[in-house]
């Protein structure tokens, strides 16, 4: 089956580049009829953009398979934070003090702890979410020291029409400056460059599932 071959091909390419990199299979817009084939490959990392869509698709499966790690990749509204906290293992789009404080309070009242990436607006683009590059260090300190959140590292989406390498290397530099270990960067079009630039989590949908019709 083409989908399975796509998945195995990506896994092999990542293994050659760096076997320690985590592949997040991005399943936004995909139904379980397709996703089940990746589950049957015993893959454990999956990414979604919307809380409600993820809840409808994954709730029952997560109750059965506790080993699955669900990653929230998209912009998160504060009114959806509690639902996201209860469903996801990783948040890749932490981008405001307000959101960070909400997660901190949720963790104080729960045994559940989740893992966070801080989204950085690496190209300083007005239309994109993320912490400004000049504010990253202060925000990391705030999240780690004041709120006691488990910040794994930084995340970015480079400007569409530019070569991504310089942005990936800039994010890596920011990551190292803040003594963070993981980097969430790289998608279907640029994952090889991202891995070569130090990424430890790549987010791939199109190369596995094909282009979405929606």
C-alpha positions as CSV (number, residue, x, y, z in Angstrom):
1,X,0.0,0.0,0.0
2,X,1.3,3.4,-1.0
3,X,0.6,5.0,2.4
4,X,2.6,2.4,4.3
5,X,5.5,2.6,1.7
6,X,5.5,6.4,2.1
7,X,5.7,6.1,5.9
8,X,8.5,3.5,5.8
9,X,10.4,5.5,3.3
10,X,10.3,8.6,5.5
11,X,11.4,6.5,8.5
12,X,14.3,5.2,6.6
13,X,15.4,8.6,5.4
14,X,15.3,9.9,9.0
15,X,17.2,6.9,10.3
16,X,20.0,7.6,7.8
17,X,20.1,11.3,8.7
18,X,19.8,10.9,12.5
19,X,18.2,7.8,14.1
20,X,17.5,9.8,17.3
21,X,15.0,12.1,15.6
22,X,11.3,11.7,16.4
23,X,8.9,11.5,13.5
24,X,5.5,13.1,14.2
25,X,2.9,11.8,11.7
26,X,0.7,14.8,11.1
27,X,-2.9,13.4,11.0
28,X,-4.9,16.7,10.8
29,X,-7.6,16.3,8.2
30,X,-7.1,12.5,8.0
31,X,-9.6,9.9,9.1
32,X,-8.9,6.8,11.1
33,X,-9.3,4.6,8.0
34,X,-5.9,6.0,6.9
35,X,-4.4,6.5,10.3
36,X,-4.9,2.9,11.4
37,X,-2.3,1.8,8.9
38,X,0.3,3.9,10.6
39,X,-0.9,2.6,14.0
40,X,-0.4,-0.9,12.7
41,X,3.2,0.0,12.1
42,X,3.5,0.5,15.9
43,X,4.2,4.2,15.4
44,X,3.5,6.3,18.6
45,X,3.8,10.0,17.7
46,X,0.9,11.8,16.0
47,X,0.2,15.4,15.4
48,X,-3.0,17.4,15.2
49,X,-3.8,21.1,14.8
50,X,-7.2,21.4,16.3
51,X,-8.3,20.3,19.8
52,X,-11.9,19.4,18.8
53,X,-10.9,17.3,15.8
54,X,-8.2,15.5,17.8
55,X,-10.7,14.8,20.6
56,X,-13.2,13.2,18.3
57,X,-10.6,11.1,16.5
58,X,-8.3,10.0,19.3
59,X,-10.2,9.8,22.6
60,X,-11.2,6.2,22.3
61,X,-7.9,5.0,20.9
62,X,-5.9,6.8,23.7
63,X,-8.0,4.9,26.3
64,X,-6.9,1.6,24.7
65,X,-3.3,2.5,23.8
66,X,-1.7,4.5,26.6
67,X,1.7,4.5,24.7
68,X,0.5,6.9,22.0
69,X,1.9,10.4,22.2
70,X,-0.4,13.1,20.8
71,X,1.2,16.4,19.8
72,X,-0.7,19.7,19.4
73,X,0.9,21.5,16.6
74,X,-1.6,24.3,15.8
75,X,-2.4,27.7,17.4
76,X,-4.2,27.2,20.7
77,X,-6.9,29.5,22.0
78,X,-6.8,29.9,25.8
79,X,-10.5,28.7,26.1
80,X,-9.3,25.3,24.6
81,X,-6.3,25.0,26.9
82,X,-8.0,22.7,29.5
83,X,-9.2,20.3,26.8
84,X,-5.8,20.3,25.2
85,X,-4.2,19.6,28.6
86,X,-6.4,16.6,29.1
87,X,-5.8,15.1,25.7
88,X,-2.3,16.0,24.5
89,X,1.1,14.8,25.7
90,X,3.0,17.6,23.9
91,X,2.1,21.2,23.1
92,X,4.3,22.7,20.3
93,X,2.6,26.1,20.2
94,X,3.1,27.7,23.6
95,X,3.3,31.3,22.6
96,X,2.0,33.6,25.4
97,X,2.3,34.3,29.1
98,X,-1.5,33.9,29.4
99,X,-1.4,30.4,28.0
100,X,1.6,29.4,30.1
101,X,-0.1,30.5,33.3
102,X,-3.2,28.5,32.4
103,X,-1.1,25.3,31.9
104,X,0.8,26.0,35.1
105,X,-2.5,26.2,37.1
106,X,-3.8,23.1,35.4
107,X,-0.7,21.2,36.4
108,X,-0.9,22.4,40.0
109,X,-4.3,20.9,40.3
110,X,-3.5,17.6,38.5
111,X,-1.1,14.7,38.6
112,X,-0.8,15.1,34.9
113,X,2.4,16.7,33.5
114,X,2.9,17.4,29.8
115,X,5.8,18.6,27.6
116,X,6.0,21.9,25.9
117,X,7.8,23.6,23.0
118,X,7.8,27.3,22.8
119,X,6.8,28.6,19.4
120,X,9.1,31.3,18.1
121,X,8.2,33.7,15.4
122,X,11.6,33.1,13.8
123,X,11.0,35.3,10.8
124,X,9.3,38.1,12.8
125,X,6.3,37.8,10.5
126,X,3.3,39.9,11.5
127,X,0.8,37.2,10.4
128,X,2.4,34.4,12.4
129,X,2.1,33.4,16.0
130,X,5.1,32.9,18.3
131,X,7.4,34.6,20.7
132,X,9.6,37.3,19.2
133,X,13.2,36.2,18.9
134,X,14.3,39.0,21.3
135,X,11.9,37.8,24.0
136,X,12.7,34.1,23.9
137,X,15.2,34.0,26.8
138,X,12.9,35.9,29.2
139,X,9.9,33.7,28.2
140,X,11.9,30.5,28.7
141,X,13.0,31.6,32.2
142,X,9.4,32.6,33.1
143,X,8.0,29.3,32.0
144,X,10.8,27.2,33.7
145,X,11.6,29.1,36.8
146,X,8.3,30.9,37.7
147,X,5.8,28.4,36.4
148,X,7.8,25.1,36.6
149,X,6.7,23.9,33.1
150,X,8.7,21.2,31.4
151,X,10.0,23.1,28.4
152,X,11.7,20.7,26.0
153,X,12.8,23.3,23.5
154,X,11.8,25.7,20.8
155,X,9.6,25.3,17.7
156,X,9.3,27.3,14.5
157,X,7.7,27.5,11.1
158,X,10.1,29.4,8.7
159,X,8.9,32.0,6.2
160,X,7.4,30.2,3.2
161,X,9.3,31.9,0.4
162,X,12.8,31.9,2.0
163,X,15.4,29.2,2.3
164,X,14.7,27.5,5.7
165,X,18.3,26.7,6.7
166,X,19.2,30.1,8.1
167,X,16.1,30.1,10.2
168,X,16.6,26.6,11.5
169,X,20.2,27.4,12.5
170,X,19.0,30.6,14.2
171,X,16.5,28.6,16.2
172,X,19.2,26.1,17.1
173,X,21.4,28.9,18.4
174,X,18.5,30.3,20.5
175,X,17.9,26.8,21.8
176,X,21.5,26.3,22.8
177,X,21.7,29.7,24.4
178,X,18.8,28.7,26.7
179,X,20.2,25.3,27.5
180,X,17.3,23.5,25.8
181,X,17.8,20.0,24.3
182,X,15.0,19.5,21.8
183,X,14.0,21.3,18.6
184,X,10.6,21.0,16.8
185,X,11.3,22.1,13.3
186,X,10.9,20.6,9.8
187,X,7.9,19.5,7.8
188,X,7.4,17.6,4.5
189,X,9.2,20.2,2.4
190,X,12.2,20.8,4.5
191,X,12.6,18.0,7.1
192,X,16.0,16.9,5.8
193,X,17.4,20.4,6.1
194,X,15.8,20.7,9.6
195,X,17.5,17.4,10.8
196,X,20.8,18.5,9.4
197,X,20.3,21.8,11.3
198,X,19.7,20.0,14.6
199,X,16.0,19.2,14.8
200,X,14.9,16.4,17.1
201,X,11.2,16.3,16.2
202,X,10.0,16.6,12.6
203,X,6.3,17.1,11.7
204,X,5.4,15.3,8.5
205,X,1.9,14.8,7.0
206,X,1.9,15.3,3.2
207,X,4.7,13.0,2.4
208,X,3.0,10.2,4.3
209,X,-0.7,10.7,3.5
210,X,-0.6,12.8,0.3
211,X,-2.0,16.2,-0.1
212,X,-5.3,16.8,1.6
213,X,-8.3,17.7,-0.5
214,X,-9.6,20.3,2.0
